Amino acid sequence: MARMSKTQAKRKKLRDFFNRRVPLYQKDPVLYAREVLLFEPDEWQESVLRDLAESPWVTVRSGQGVGKTGVEAVALLWFLTCFRFPRVVATAASSSTTFSGVRLRSGAPTARCFESS
């Protein structure tokens, strides 16, 4: 059997670690936020993330500048990376609002999807 390069060994170690942690992350998006994203959620953001782990239908009503976009980004990344074949629907009052917070790297597959819509 051929020896792995250092890079291959690091990738395997990381992949094995993540595969062991995914079942925990699926049940606890707050743990995912802290360990993977290094995001320390506020108390109400923790509540929203825990609600999302139990129900796909969660709404948040609040004022401006309280951290809705931050918790939304965490929830989106949690769902996209921890579940197989994820589908995400993002809605807003207008299309300009929906896309105002979207920052995509040029040439990324998702960027091409948005460009064609």
SEVODO-982835 format. One record per residue: x, y, z of N, C-alpha, C in turn; residue in three letters; residue number from 1. Coordinates in Angstrom, 2 decimals, always signed. Each point is the difference from the previous one (the first is absolute). Example, Ala and Ser with C-alpha at 12.3 -4.5 7.8 and 13.67 -1.06 7.14 Angstrom:
2
[[+13.19 -5.69 +7.80] [-0.89 +1.19 +0.00] [+0.90 +1.20 +0.00] "ALA" 1],
[[-0.35 +1.05 -0.72] [+0.82 +1.19 +0.06] [-0.77 +1.09 +0.73] "SER" 2],
end
This chain:
117
[[+0.84 -1.18 +0.00] [-0.84 +1.18 +0.00] [+0.89 +1.25 +0.00] "MET" 1],
[[-0.34 +0.96 -0.83] [+0.80 +1.22 -0.12] [-0.20 +0.89 +1.23] "ALA" 2],
[[+1.07 +0.69 +0.37] [-0.08 +0.93 +1.13] [-0.71 +1.28 -0.42] "ARG" 3],
[[-0.70 +0.57 +0.95] [-0.68 +1.27 -0.25] [+0.98 +1.14 +0.18] "MET" 4],
[[-0.21 +1.04 -0.80] [+0.79 +1.21 +0.20] [-0.51 +0.69 +1.27] "SER" 5],
[[+0.76 +0.98 +0.48] [-0.43 +0.75 +1.19] [-1.35 +0.67 -0.24] "LYS" 6],
[[-0.17 +0.54 -1.20] [-1.27 +0.68 -0.32] [-1.15 -1.00 +0.01] "THR" 7],
[[+0.20 -1.16 -0.60] [-1.04 -1.02 -0.02] [-0.33 -0.48 +1.41] "GLN" 8],
[[+1.02 -0.15 +0.83] [-0.20 -0.44 +1.38] [-0.80 +1.05 +0.78] "ALA" 9],
[[+0.31 +1.28 -0.20] [-0.75 +1.07 +0.68] [-1.45 +0.00 -0.45] "LYS" 10],
[[-0.22 -0.15 -1.31] [-1.37 -0.02 -0.52] [-0.79 -1.17 +0.56] "ARG" 11],
[[+0.64 -1.16 +0.06] [-0.68 -1.18 +0.54] [-0.35 +0.21 +1.47] "LYS" 12],
[[+0.94 +0.55 +0.76] [-0.24 +0.26 +1.42] [-1.16 +0.97 +0.18] "LYS" 13],
[[-0.02 +1.07 -0.79] [-1.08 +0.97 +0.08] [-1.33 -0.62 -0.41] "LEU" 14],
[[+0.00 -0.77 -1.08] [-1.22 -0.66 -0.48] [-0.53 -0.97 +1.05] "ARG" 15],
[[+0.89 -0.79 +0.60] [-0.42 -0.94 +1.04] [-0.58 +0.72 +1.21] "ASP" 16],
[[+0.66 +1.10 +0.39] [-0.50 +0.79 +1.13] [-1.40 +0.54 -0.30] "PHE" 17],
[[-0.17 +0.60 -1.18] [-1.29 +0.60 -0.34] [-1.08 -1.08 -0.09] "PHE" 18],
[[+0.35 -1.16 -0.57] [-0.98 -1.09 -0.09] [-0.46 -0.48 +1.37] "ASN" 19],
[[+0.88 +0.05 +0.99] [-0.39 -0.37 +1.37] [-0.85 +1.09 +0.64] "ARG" 20],
[[+0.24 +1.26 -0.36] [-0.69 +1.12 +0.64] [-1.35 +0.33 -0.65] "ARG" 21],
[[-0.18 -0.34 -1.27] [-1.24 +0.37 -0.71] [-1.26 -0.44 +0.75] "VAL" 22],
[[-0.09 -1.23 +0.50] [-1.22 -0.37 +0.74] [-0.27 +0.92 +1.20] "PRO" 23],
[[+1.06 +0.44 +0.66] [-0.18 +0.94 +1.11] [-0.45 +1.36 -0.50] "LEU" 24],
[[+0.64 +0.46 -1.08] [-0.35 +1.31 -0.57] [-1.43 +0.02 -0.53] "TYR" 25],
[[-0.46 -1.11 -0.56] [-1.37 -0.04 -0.51] [-1.02 +0.25 +1.11] "GLN" 26],
[[+0.30 -0.48 +1.19] [-0.91 +0.18 +1.14] [+0.21 +1.31 +0.73] "LYS" 27],
[[+1.18 +0.61 -0.17] [+0.33 +1.20 +0.78] [+0.72 +1.05 -0.87] "ASP" 28],
[[-0.78 +0.84 -0.69] [+0.62 +1.03 -0.83] [+0.80 +1.03 +0.80] "PRO" 29],
[[-0.27 +0.14 +1.28] [+0.78 +0.93 +0.83] [+1.42 -0.53 +0.16] "VAL" 30],
[[+0.13 -1.30 +0.21] [+1.33 -0.63 +0.06] [+0.73 +0.20 -1.32] "LEU" 31],
[[-0.69 -0.19 -1.11] [+0.58 +0.23 -1.33] [+0.49 +1.44 -0.13] "TYR" 32],
[[-0.85 +0.95 +0.40] [+0.36 +1.42 -0.09] [+1.29 +0.28 +0.77] "ALA" 33],
[[+0.10 -0.55 +1.18] [+1.16 +0.26 +0.85] [+1.26 -0.71 -0.50] "ARG" 34],
[[-0.12 -1.27 -0.34] [+1.18 -0.78 -0.36] [+0.47 +0.22 -1.42] "GLU" 35],
[[-0.92 +0.09 -0.93] [+0.37 +0.08 -1.41] [+0.17 +1.44 -0.46] "VAL" 36],
[[-0.95 +0.85 +0.37] [+0.01 +1.38 -0.48] [+0.63 +0.98 +0.98] "LEU" 37],
[[+0.29 -0.47 +1.22] [+0.53 +0.86 +1.05] [-0.91 +1.21 +0.23] "LEU" 38],
[[-1.30 -0.26 -0.06] [-1.04 +1.01 +0.18] [-0.61 -0.21 +1.38] "PHE" 39],
[[+0.01 +1.01 +0.82] [-0.59 -0.08 +1.33] [-1.37 +0.68 -0.04] "GLU" 40],
[[-1.06 -0.80 -0.08] [-1.33 +0.58 -0.13] [-0.50 +0.64 +1.30] "PRO" 41],
[[-0.81 +1.04 -0.16] [-0.70 +0.58 +1.14] [-1.03 -1.02 +0.48] "ASP" 42],
[[-0.58 +0.26 +1.17] [-0.98 -0.93 +0.57] [-1.19 -0.22 -0.94] "GLU" 43],
[[-0.53 +1.08 -0.58] [-1.15 -0.15 -0.89] [+0.38 -0.72 -1.29] "TRP" 44],
[[+1.25 +0.19 -0.46] [+0.47 -0.70 -1.20] [+0.14 -1.50 +0.28] "GLN" 45],
[[+0.47 -0.35 +1.19] [+0.06 -1.41 +0.39] [-1.40 -0.61 -0.04] "GLU" 46],
[[-0.97 +0.73 +0.51] [-1.38 -0.48 +0.01] [-0.51 -0.25 -1.42] "SER" 47],
[[+0.29 +0.93 -0.91] [-0.42 -0.15 -1.40] [+0.66 -1.23 -0.61] "VAL" 48],
[[+1.29 -0.18 +0.21] [+0.72 -1.14 -0.57] [-0.52 -1.32 +0.56] "LEU" 49],
[[-0.27 -0.03 +1.29] [-0.54 -1.23 +0.60] [-1.41 -0.29 -0.53] "ARG" 50],
[[-0.80 +1.05 -0.19] [-1.33 -0.19 -0.59] [+0.10 -0.57 -1.41] "ASP" 51],
[[+0.99 +0.48 -0.77] [+0.20 -0.51 -1.36] [+0.37 -1.48 -0.01] "LEU" 52],
[[+0.71 -0.44 +1.01] [+0.38 -1.42 +0.07] [-1.22 -0.89 +0.22] "ALA" 53],
[[-1.06 +0.59 +0.57] [-1.20 -0.77 +0.29] [-1.11 +0.20 -1.01] "GLU" 54],
[[+0.01 +1.12 -0.72] [-1.07 +0.30 -0.94] [+0.54 +0.81 -1.17] "SER" 55],
[[-0.41 -0.35 -1.22] [+0.46 +0.78 -1.16] [-0.72 +1.34 -0.14] "PRO" 56],
[[-1.03 +0.22 +0.78] [-0.79 +1.22 -0.12] [+0.22 +0.89 +1.22] "TRP" 57],
[[+0.91 +0.94 -0.15] [+0.32 +0.93 +1.08] [-0.01 +1.41 -0.56] "VAL" 58],
[[-0.65 +0.91 +0.69] [+0.01 +1.40 -0.42] [+0.64 +0.83 +1.10] "THR" 59],
[[+0.59 +1.11 -0.42] [+0.64 +0.91 +0.95] [-0.51 +1.40 -0.30] "VAL" 60],
[[-0.58 +0.63 +0.99] [-0.43 +1.38 -0.15] [+0.79 +0.84 +0.99] "ARG" 61],
[[+0.62 +1.04 -0.51] [+0.79 +0.86 +0.89] [+0.31 +1.31 -0.70] "SER" 62],
[[+0.68 +0.86 +0.70] [+0.40 +1.29 -0.56] [+1.19 -0.13 -0.93] "GLY" 63],
[[+0.53 +1.13 -0.40] [+1.15 +0.02 -0.91] [+1.29 -0.09 +0.80] "GLN" 64],
[[+0.99 -0.68 -0.59] [+1.34 -0.03 +0.58] [+0.17 -0.85 +1.24] "GLY" 65],
[[-0.85 -1.03 +0.18] [+0.10 -0.82 +1.20] [+0.74 -1.32 -0.24] "VAL" 66],
[[+0.28 -0.33 -1.26] [+0.75 -1.22 -0.29] [-0.76 -1.07 -0.75] "GLY" 67],
[[-1.11 +0.38 -0.64] [-0.77 -0.99 -0.77] [+0.82 -0.56 -1.15] "LYS" 68],
[[+0.73 +0.84 -0.71] [+0.79 -0.46 -1.14] [+1.11 -0.95 +0.46] "THR" 69],
[[+0.60 +0.27 +1.14] [+1.05 -0.87 +0.52] [-0.53 -1.39 +0.32] "GLY" 70],
[[-1.12 -0.05 +0.69] [-0.56 -1.31 +0.34] [-0.53 -0.70 -1.25] "VAL" 71],
[[-0.47 +0.77 -0.96] [-0.45 -0.57 -1.27] [+1.18 -0.65 -0.74] "GLU" 72],
[[+1.13 +0.65 -0.02] [+1.19 -0.54 -0.66] [+0.45 -1.29 +0.69] "ALA" 73],
[[-0.01 -0.01 +1.32] [+0.38 -1.20 +0.75] [-0.96 -1.14 -0.33] "VAL" 74],
[[-1.30 +0.29 +0.01] [-1.00 -1.03 -0.28] [+0.17 -0.56 -1.42] "ALA" 75],
[[+0.23 +0.88 -0.94] [+0.19 -0.42 -1.39] [+1.22 -0.90 -0.13] "LEU" 76],
[[+1.14 +0.41 +0.54] [+1.22 -0.81 -0.08] [-0.16 -1.31 +0.74] "LEU" 77],
[[-0.65 +0.03 +1.16] [-0.27 -1.23 +0.76] [-0.79 -0.98 -0.84] "TRP" 78],
[[-1.06 +0.47 -0.60] [-0.86 -0.89 -0.77] [+0.71 -0.52 -1.25] "PHE" 79],
[[+0.71 +0.88 -0.71] [+0.67 -0.41 -1.23] [+1.13 -0.99 +0.24] "LEU" 80],
[[+0.68 +0.10 +1.13] [+1.16 -0.87 +0.23] [-0.32 -1.24 +0.83] "THR" 81],
[[-1.11 -0.03 +0.68] [-0.28 -1.12 +0.90] [-1.07 -0.97 -0.49] "CYS" 82],
[[-0.67 +0.32 -1.08] [-1.07 -0.86 -0.48] [+0.21 -0.32 -1.47] "PHE" 83],
[[-0.32 -1.23 -0.37] [+0.16 -0.43 -1.39] [-1.09 +0.60 -0.87] "ARG" 84],
[[+0.36 +0.42 -1.18] [-0.91 +0.54 -1.00] [-0.91 +1.11 +0.55] "PHE" 85],
[[+0.59 +1.02 +0.60] [-0.81 +1.06 +0.61] [-0.68 +0.88 -1.06] "PRO" 86],
[[-1.15 +0.53 +0.36] [-0.70 +0.99 -0.81] [-0.34 +1.17 +0.92] "ARG" 87],
[[+0.28 +1.17 -0.47] [-0.23 +1.19 +0.82] [-0.79 +1.00 -0.82] "VAL" 88],
[[-1.06 +0.52 +0.57] [-0.79 +1.05 -0.64] [+0.18 +1.27 +0.82] "VAL" 89],
[[+0.44 +1.06 -0.66] [+0.15 +1.29 +0.67] [-1.05 +0.95 -0.55] "ALA" 90],
[[-0.73 +0.64 +0.87] [-1.04 +0.93 -0.42] [+0.20 +1.36 +0.66] "THR" 91],
[[-0.58 +0.99 -0.62] [+0.01 +1.36 +0.55] [-1.14 +0.76 -0.64] "ALA" 92],
[[-0.20 +1.21 +0.50] [-1.09 +0.82 -0.53] [+0.22 +0.38 -1.47] "ALA" 93],
[[+1.26 +0.11 -0.42] [+0.28 +0.34 -1.40] [+1.27 -0.72 -0.44] "SER" 94],
[[+0.20 -0.13 -1.31] [+1.19 -0.69 -0.48] [+1.26 +0.76 +0.36] "SER" 95],
[[-0.06 +1.32 +0.04] [+1.20 +0.77 +0.36] [+0.39 -0.29 +1.45] "SER" 96],
[[-0.97 -0.20 +0.86] [+0.29 -0.35 +1.39] [+0.60 -1.40 +0.08] "THR" 97],
[[-0.54 -0.93 -0.77] [+0.50 -1.37 +0.02] [+1.47 -0.06 -0.38] "THR" 98],
[[+0.39 +0.74 -1.04] [+1.36 -0.10 -0.50] [+0.94 +1.04 +0.60] "PHE" 99],
[[-0.49 +0.92 +0.82] [+0.88 +1.03 +0.54] [+1.08 -0.57 +0.90] "SER" 100],
[[-0.30 -1.10 +0.70] [+0.98 -0.58 +0.90] [+0.80 -1.12 -0.61] "GLY" 101],
[[-0.26 -0.32 -1.26] [+0.68 -1.12 -0.63] [+1.33 +0.45 -0.58] "VAL" 102],
[[+1.07 -0.61 +0.45] [+1.33 +0.27 -0.52] [+0.56 -1.31 -0.51] "ARG" 103],
[[+0.17 -0.10 -1.29] [+0.47 -1.24 -0.59] [+1.32 +0.20 -0.71] "LEU" 104],
[[+0.86 -0.97 +0.12] [+1.27 +0.03 -0.71] [-0.30 -0.21 -1.48] "ARG" 105],
[[+0.58 +0.83 -0.83] [-0.22 -0.10 -1.43] [+0.43 -1.36 -0.51] "SER" 106],
[[-0.84 -0.62 -0.80] [+0.32 -1.29 -0.59] [-0.44 -1.19 +0.84] "GLY" 107],
[[-0.45 +0.25 +1.24] [-0.48 -1.11 +0.81] [-1.29 -0.54 -0.59] "ALA" 108],
[[-0.27 -1.30 +0.14] [-1.24 -0.57 -0.57] [-1.24 +0.74 +0.43] "PRO" 109],
[[-0.07 +0.42 +1.29] [-1.18 +0.71 +0.45] [-0.10 +1.38 -0.64] "THR" 110],
[[+1.14 +0.63 -0.26] [-0.02 +1.29 -0.66] [-0.61 -0.11 -1.38] "ALA" 111],
[[+0.33 -1.05 -0.71] [-0.57 -0.21 -1.34] [-1.51 -0.20 +0.09] "ARG" 112],
[[-0.47 -0.67 +1.05] [-1.45 -0.19 +0.16] [-0.71 +1.34 +0.15] "CYS" 113],
[[+0.58 +0.90 +0.83] [-0.62 +1.29 +0.21] [+0.05 +0.86 -1.25] "PHE" 114],
[[+1.09 -0.10 -0.76] [+0.13 +0.80 -1.21] [-1.05 -0.37 -1.03] "GLU" 115],
[[-0.42 -1.27 -0.03] [-0.96 -0.45 -1.02] [-1.44 +0.20 +0.43] "SER" 116],
[[-0.24 +0.37 +1.26] [-1.38 +0.16 +0.44] [-0.50 +1.42 -0.16] "SER" 117],
end
